[in-house]
Amino acid sequence: MKHMDIKRRALISLAALLGSALAYKYLYPLRYFFLTPREVEEVVSSRTKQNVFIHSSKSIVSVVEVGDLKETVKNAVKLIGGFEKLRLKGKEVLVKPNVNSDDPFPATTNPEVVRATVELLYEAGARRVVVGDMSGIYWLPTRQSMEKTGIAKAALEAGAELAFFEEEEWVALAPPQANYLKSFSIPRRVYEAEVLISLPVIKTHRYATYSMSLKNFVGIISSVDRRKLHTSRYMEEMIAEINLAATPDLIIMDGTRSMVAGGPTSGSVKETNIILASGDRVAIDVAGLSIVKSFNEWERVAKSVWEQRQIKRAVELGLGANSCEEIEVVSAGESPAFMRLVEFIKRAITE
């Protein structure tokens, strides 16, 4: 009987430990759904910027086949006008990768793309580079997600500092053009960024259809606002409206690997081996959607890329190109597979 009591107590202790572990993983993060950001200040308006990466009034999108990754990133930006267009000398730059979860790329940004970007920014004259994001609810705190994905290590080794938005001051915005997410909070660091660079990935998303440049900015809103977004039937329109809060000066899209079905944390992954760059969120998302469409695995992008709800709302808000006539695709690469992909992109954005 005594032996049975010992075994029973051991089983109860084990069950308690397992219960505590599960509660910590799945219930503890729920606090972020209900806690508002600290030190929120209301501000008057959003800060908009002009796209400097244009040619003959068209937004340029570059698509470059990956060789040496740092050279590829450099070439992708060079093809649209170069880092010199940003006049980086002496400026502080905020780099916003996708660290929604602690899953490896392409669920999150390839840490080597982060490393290459930070190094190139310093070489172009940046005074200080900060890599920052806020992970999704089940992957908070962001610090752990950055460490697990390798993004923290890559950024620090390249000389950047790290920012975890949930730990910082926030400002509240109410963009007059917003119909679906009428007010929301963003980090003061994002609002006041001297130069803002977005490093999204190419991936599909079970709830938002896809996650690229526009959706990368979901990482700049509070968990309370994310709750509104993820429980709304207008999620995709809200994603576009978040982009009223801030304008990236440059988007470098990580297509070293691409998720072409499923998502956002796991799905069908292809070794696409490309980097894209643009100053136009709509133009680069249209190109990214074309890449997903080329694999014919995600039926939600079977129709015209311009009919996607994120794109339609972004166009209505004037966030980027209105049509294929306002986009110029430039490329660099030699493999037959790459050349076929570029031709598909050019064709798909005109359909």
N, C-alpha and C positions, 0 to 999 in steps of 0.2 A: 504493500500500500504506500509506504514511504517513497519507494522508487517511482511509483506512478505519479505521486504528488510533485516530485522533482521534475519529471518529464512534462507534467502539465504546466508548471510554472515556467519552464524553459520555452514551451510552445507559446505561452501567453506573452512572454517577454519578446520572443522573436516576432510575433504578430504585431506587438506594439511598436517595435522598431521599424518594421515594414510599413505600418500605417503612418508613422511619423515621416518616413522618407517620402512616401507618396503624397502626403499632405503638403510637405515642403515643396515638392516639385510641381504639383498641380493646383494646390489651393493657396499657398502663400503668395504666389505672383498675382492672384486675383485682387490683392489690395490695390494694385496699380490701376485697376479699372475704376475705383471709386475715390481715389485720392486726387485732388486737383493739384496742378503744379504749384510750387511755392513761389512767392514773390512775383506775382503776375502784375504787370503794369499795362494799362490800356494805351494803345498808340493810335495815332490818327489814321494812318494809311499804310498801304503796302509800298514796298520799294521796287520799282520796275527799272529794268535796264534794257538797252537796245542790243540786239544781236550784232556783234562786230564781225562775225564770220559769214559775210555775204559776198556774192559776186553777181554783178548786173541785176541787183535787186532780188536775187534768189538766195535762199538759205543753202549753204553747202553742207553736204553729209559725205564724209569720207568712209570708205570701207577698205581695210588693209589686211592682207594675209599675214599671219603671225610667223615671224622668223625669230630673231632675237627680240624678246618681248619689249625691252626698253626702247630699242630702235623702232619697233612697230608703233608703240604709243607716240613716240616723237614724230614719226612719219605721218601718222593719222592726223595729228594736230597741224603739222606742217602743210599738209594738203589743203587744209581749210584756211590757212593764213598764218599759222605759227603762234607760239606762245607770246611772241612780241606784240601781238595784237592786244594783249591784256595789260601791257605796260606794268609788269610785275615788280620792277626794281623797287625795293624798299617796302613792299606791301605785305600785309598778312593775308594768307589764303586759308579758307576753310574748305576742306575736302570731305564730301559726303558720300561714302560708299553705301552699299546695301548690306547692313548687318541686322536684318530682320530677325534672324535666328542664329543658332550656333552650328548650322549645317554647312558642309563644304560647298565650294562653288560648283555649279552655278546658282545654288539656292542663295548664296551670298557672293560678294565680289571676290574675285581671285586676289589673294593677298599680294601676289607678285605684280599685279596691275596697280595696286595701291603703292607698293614700293617704287615702281618705275615712275609713277606720276609724281610722287613726293620728290624724288631725286631730280626729275626734270624741272619741277617748279623752282627748286633751289638754284639749279643751273641757269634758269631764266631770270634770276635776280630776286626771288621772293625773300623777304626778311624773316618770315616765320610761317610755318605750315602747321595747321591743326587738322587732325583727322577725327571727325565726330559723327555720331549717330545715336539713335535710341532704338533698341530692339523691341520686337513684339512682346506682348504680355507674358507669354510662357517662357520667354528667353531672357527676361530681365534678371539681374542687372546687366546692362550692356557691356560692362567691363568684362564679365565672364564670356560673353559671346565673342567679343573681339579677341580675347585670348585664345579661346578654343578654335576659332577659325584661322588663326595665324595672322589676322590683320593687325593686331596690336604689335606683335613682334616685328612684322615687316615695316610698319609705320615708324616705330621707334628706331629701328636700325637705319632707316633712311633719314632720320633727323627730325621727324615730326613730333608734335605733342598730341596727346589724346584728349578727347572731350566726350563725356557721357551725358547726353542732354537731360536725362531725368534728374541729374544732380545739380542742374544749373538754374539760373534765373530765366523767366519766361515773359513774353509780352502777349497781349490779347489783341486780335484783329477782327474786324467786321467788314470785309470787303463788300462794297455796295453792289457789285455784280453777282455775288453769290446768291443762288436760289435754294440750294439744298443743304449746304453747311454754312449757315449765315455768320457764325462767329466761331473762332477757334484760337488756341494758343500755340505759339511757336517759341523756340529758344531765342533769347536775346542775342546770342552769339550768331544765329542764322540771320536774324533781322538786321543786325549791324555789320554783317560780313563785308569786308572791303572787296574781297574777291571770293566768289563761291563756285566751286567746281563739283559737279555731280558725277559719281562713278556707278551707274546702274548696271544691271545684268540683263541678259536676254532670257526671259523665262515666262512660261505660262502660269496661270493662276486659276484655281478651281472656282473662286468666287468673283474675282475681278477680271476674268478672261486672260489678262496678261499683266506682267510687272516689268516695266522698263524705266524710262526716264520720268514720266509723269508720276508713276506710282512710287518712285524712289523717295518722293517728298512726303509720303505717309510717315516716314521716319522723323519728320520734323514737327509732328503734332502730338499733343499729350495723349496719354492712354484713355482719359475720359473722352476726348474727341474721337479717338480710334473706336471706342465702344459705339458711339453714334454712327460712325461710318460702317462698321461691320454688321450692324443690325438694321441697316437701311436698304430698301429696295433700290435706292439711287446711289449705291456705293460707287459706281464708276463715274457718275457725274460729280460726286463729291471729291473723288481723286483729282479730277481736273481743277476743281475750285480751290483745293489746297494750294495749287500752284500759283494762285493769285497773291500768295503771301510773300514770295521771294522768287527772283529770277536767277538761275545759274548763269554765270558768265561763259561757262564751257561745260559740255557733256562729253565724257569719254566712256563709251559703252563697252563693257567687258563681254566679248563673245568668244573668249578662248574655249569655253564650253557653253552650250545653250540648252535650256530645258524646253523641249518642243511639244510636250503634252504633260498634263498633270500639274504639279506645283501647288503651293509655292515652295515647300520644303523638299519634295522628292517628286520624281517623274521620269519621263523619257529624256535622256541626256545624249546630246550629239557633240562630237569634237569638231566644232565649226571653225576654230582656229582663226578668228578675226577680231579686230578692234575697230570700232566706229567712233567718229568724233563729229561734233556739230555744236553750234550755238543755239540751235532751235529744237526745243523739246518735242514738238509735234513732228517735225521732219525726221528726227532720229528714231522716234517711236514707230512711225510709218515704215521706215527701213527695217527696223527690228521685227515688226509684225510680218513683213514680207519674208524675212528669213524663216520665221516659224511656219509660215504658210507653205514655204517651199518643201517642207518635209511631209505635209499632208497627214499629220497625225492628230491635229487638234481642230475638230470640226467647228469650234466657235470662231475660228478665223478664216473659215472657208469663203465668206463673202468679202466684199471690197474692204481693204484696210481702212478706208475713209469712213466706213459705216460703223466702225467700232465706237462704242458709247464714250469711252474716254476721249477718243480723238474728236468726235463730233462736238462734245461739250467744250473741249479745249479750243477748237476752231471758233465756236461761238464767242468765247471769251477773248479771242485775239491773242492767244498764247504762242502762236507760231504760224507756220505756213497754212494757207487756206486750201491749197490744191497742189497737184503734181507740177503745175506750171510755175510754182514758187520754190521748187526744190531742184538742186543740181547735185547729182551723185558723182563723186570722183573716187577712183580706186587705184590700188597698187597691189599686184600679186600676179603670179605666173601659172599656178597649177590649173589644170583644166576644171577641177571641181570648183575652185574659187571663181574662175571666170564665168562658169555657168551660174553660180550663185549671184554674182553681181548682175548678170543679165536678167535673172529672175526678179531681183529687187527692182531694177529699172522698169521692168514690165508691170510688176504688181502694183507699184505706186501710181500707175496711169489707169488702172482698171476701175 
